[in-house]
Amino acid sequence: MHVCRGNWTCDETVLLEGAYDRLGQFFDSLDVDMLALEFSTSRAG
Protein backbone atom coordinates (compact mmCIF):
# COMPACT_ATOMS: atom_id res chain seq x y z
CA MET A 1 0.00 0.00 0.00
CA HIS A 2 1.24 3.47 -0.88
CA VAL A 3 -0.01 6.36 1.25
CA CYS A 4 0.35 9.60 -0.70
CA ARG A 5 -0.58 13.11 0.37
CA GLY A 6 -0.93 13.92 -3.31
CA ASN A 7 -2.31 17.04 -4.92
CA TRP A 8 -5.99 16.19 -4.75
CA THR A 9 -7.07 19.41 -3.01
CA CYS A 10 -5.92 23.00 -2.69
CA ASP A 11 -6.88 22.97 1.02
CA GLU A 12 -3.55 22.33 2.78
CA THR A 13 -5.35 21.62 6.09
CA VAL A 14 -6.84 18.34 4.82
CA LEU A 15 -4.17 15.83 5.93
CA LEU A 16 -1.69 17.18 3.40
CA GLU A 17 1.06 18.08 5.86
CA GLY A 18 2.50 17.13 9.22
CA ALA A 19 3.10 13.88 11.03
CA TYR A 20 1.31 10.60 10.34
CA ASP A 21 0.37 10.29 14.05
CA ARG A 22 -3.31 10.98 13.42
CA LEU A 23 -3.44 7.99 11.06
CA GLY A 24 -1.70 5.56 13.46
CA GLN A 25 -4.78 3.52 14.37
CA PHE A 26 -5.68 3.22 10.69
CA PHE A 27 -2.19 1.91 9.86
CA ASP A 28 -2.45 -0.66 12.69
CA SER A 29 -5.69 -2.01 11.22
CA LEU A 30 -4.31 -2.61 7.72
CA ASP A 31 -3.71 -6.13 6.46
CA VAL A 32 -0.96 -5.40 3.94
CA ASP A 33 2.47 -6.90 3.23
CA MET A 34 4.19 -3.52 2.86
CA LEU A 35 3.31 0.06 3.79
CA ALA A 36 5.29 2.87 2.14
CA LEU A 37 5.23 6.35 3.66
CA GLU A 38 7.09 9.41 2.39
CA PHE A 39 9.15 11.48 4.85
CA SER A 40 11.40 13.51 2.52
CA THR A 41 9.62 16.84 2.99
CA SER A 42 7.74 18.55 5.82
CA ARG A 43 4.56 18.33 3.76
CA ALA A 44 5.06 14.58 3.34
CA GLY A 45 5.40 13.94 7.05
C-alpha positions, 0 to 999 in steps of 0.5 A: 500500500502506498499512502500519498498526500498527493495534490488532490485538493488545494486545502492544505489543512486536509491531511496534506502536511504534518506527522502521520500520528493521526493515522496511526490507528488506521495503519495498525488495522491494515492487512498489507504486506508492505506500507510505504510512507514518504518522509522527505519533505515537511509536507510529506510527514 
